[in-house]
């Protein structure tokens, strides 16, 4: 698994957690393996010929 997939999996789990905290009646909380499962899914998609996995990285603006 790539480092990018692992990081995107963690970000997806964080987003799930944030949504759940905002409205637990509408959004499920992430499970203990959510980040790894998202990463596995994204990695599998990356290896397909008919799929694209895209993300955006904004440089840290606080480091100036």
Helices and strands as residue ranges (DSSP letters): H 3-22, H 34-46, G 61-63
